[in-house]
Amino acid sequence: MSRLIRQKIIKKFGTAVAVTSTFIDYALNYNSPGTIIAKYWDKHDAYPNNGRINL
């Protein structure tokens, strides 16, 4: 998936825009529903905002 997005970005903006796969992975993960649910759950679990989901 990230390879396809990287190709489209290079095609649109050219090779002058250096797009790393790390940036693309970060952007895709930031907007994923799973990440949003995990962050919400982490805010409201036994130890809030520790980066882990505690049951």
Steps between C-alpha positions, in 0.01 A plus 500: 500500500772747594689420178193595295456826691869582462480444122197729474671775700815477285289504185313810615783702654807350335810350652597831662264410784680243710231280649619231734303189576525586870306821444236320291462225762466763773233687305303184422518376859407839643170499312411133543188415701697248710745767612218737591324229704823401676578861593146551631518178703841600639359833621227322699664185638646429847826687427409783260737618227781254571511371140363158592152358517436374855198279559 
